[in-house]
Each structure stands twice: as C-alpha cells, then as structure tokens.
C-alpha cells in the first residue's frame, strides 16, 4: 500500500508516546514493504523539506500560524491536494489541525481516511474546552473518517457519546515486549541500593508531577533514603526543582532519557508513578509492567482496561492514596510482574495494517 500518514508530531523531533507511535508504525510498515510517507509540521521554514529515515519518507511543512500551541500549515493543506497519489490516508489524533485538514480533504474526495484516537482529551487545556471541541469540529472531523481506531472499548463508547457515526475499530496500543522485558541490564542512572520511584513524562500540569513529588516525600517518613527519578522535560521543571529543595525525599531530574535506555530504567526502579488527569492507554504504564516494575496511576477509565494485579489505581490528586500504594510495592516488590500479550507492538502493527488494507479494498 501507499500510505500517507498525517501527524502533527513525529519522533525523534518530538518525544512522547504519540510521536513514537507514529514513527514506529511507519518504520515497521515500511519494513513490511509498504510505501509510507509521513506528513508533519516543521519548526520553521528552514527545517521544512523532504527526508528519509528508517525506510519511510518524511515531508515537513512549516506552520503558517499557531493557535494555543497547535500549528496550522497551508503547506500541509497544499500537500494534501496530492492525496490521490496514495491508497489511504491515516491521520493521528483528532486534536490537531493537520487531522482537521485531512478530514476536509476527505470531504471533497480522495482516498479513504482513517483516524487514530490517541486519547479524547489533551493535557494542554481544561476538559471543558475539549468537550466544546468534540461537540463541534472534533465530531465533524471524526465523522469524515472511513474508520476510527481506538485503543479500548471504553474509548470507543466515549467517542460514540459525541454522536460519531464512523466505523470504529479497537486496536490496542502496544509496546515492544522483547525490549521491555524483566530480563536485561539495569540502569546506571538509578541507585540500586535505595528504594526508588520513577516518573516518565512531560513536566506539564496535566501529568501532575507535583503530585509525584509530594507523594514520594511522604514516603520518606518510612523510607528515609527513598529517591524519585523524574524522566522528562517541560515548563514546570523550574518550579519542581524549587519544590524538591524543600522536601525530605531525594529527587533526581534526569531530563529526557533515550528510548534505548528506558527499559533499563524501568527495571531498576521499585515502582513507577503516573498521576495524570487525562490519558489514553499510556505507553509508560505498559512499558513499566512489561519490564517487571509495578505501577501506581490515576484511576482513569481507560487505564482500568489494563488488567494487571501490579497496577494500583488511585483517585486523581489523592496524595495520601498514592503514597500508600507506593509503600505497598516498596515494602516488597513483586517478582512476577508481567503484561498481557494483547499489548504486543507487532500485534498493533498487524491489526492496523489489516484495517488499512480493508479500506483500500
């Protein structure tokens, strides 16, 4: 197939679960013999252009303007006029203007369109903003798709609640369970001689990193040498460093940690904590469990779909609840943590490719 993948962000220029999903899916479909082009946004005119990596083509177009951090590009719109050169268009996340443009292109004709829902809500604005969007442009965008992919039945139901009539398929998010596995080296970044908690994600309000610091600080009463490792960057780093200086627990800011190092980081930690206020099915939760490390996360409906006795869910912003759940794992880390085969990355690629092929006919 000739696949045009429309994605506002792609790894490694942008880090995170969604951009990495776009990259890995494109890489693996190209390796299977498909002709894959990723249409994405550049930072500026200088970065715009066409390159190749890992078997697929990357077309970058500069943003024309930006609204609330969401770039709008006439260059992307112009490239989509060439969509007839492709067998199928696959756009990622209804929350981006590039996906809105892909939906507009489908409205006036062209090849079939699939949209992957990476999570109904973003962490970049209040929920009411996205509710309004989903009742208007977001719904219109979904309804232009020939097929919508959701990670869970929960998200499929939630999309339907916004009067989306497009065909919806559930394709689980997945990870590379050969790389993320309990067996393997540990990381020099994590001290093996002290109790440790790891947080992996952007240092932004929606990820609630302050909740992590306060929950781990309370652990210091029971585990005086407990250390929190923050893997990520973001605008809250300065505030978090100031807060860390006031706490009893040790806090290490590791910044961005390369994907190749992350399996070892997970293996080295006693627990991973993710107190976000909104998520799809977070790759970090799957990666940690697959690496043999238990997880404490916010009690979000989508996260409940991950079936594991080593995933403890806590009400949003319940610092005491997070501390108690972490304490359980730090007192005796389980040695038989695993992840269902449902979340294998090769299965995600196979099912997505099969659905795209069905659209092509």
Protein Blocks (a to p, Z undefined) as FASTA:
>chain_A
ZZddddfbdcfkbgcjklmmmmmmmmmmmmnopacddddddfblklgccddeehiacddd
ddfbdcehiacdfklmmmmmmmmmpmbdcdehjkbmklmmmmmmmmngcjddddddebjb
dckbcfklmmmmmmmmmmmmmmmpfbdcdfbfklmmmmmmnopabdcddddddddfklmc
fbdcddfkbcfkbccdddeddddfklommmmmmmmmmmmmmmmmbccddedddjklmmmm
mmmmmpmbdcddebjadfklmmmmmmmpmbdcdfbfbdcddfklmmmmmnopacdddddf
klmmpgcfkbccddehilklmmmmmmmmmmoccfkbccdfklgfklmmmmmmmmmmmmnZ
Z
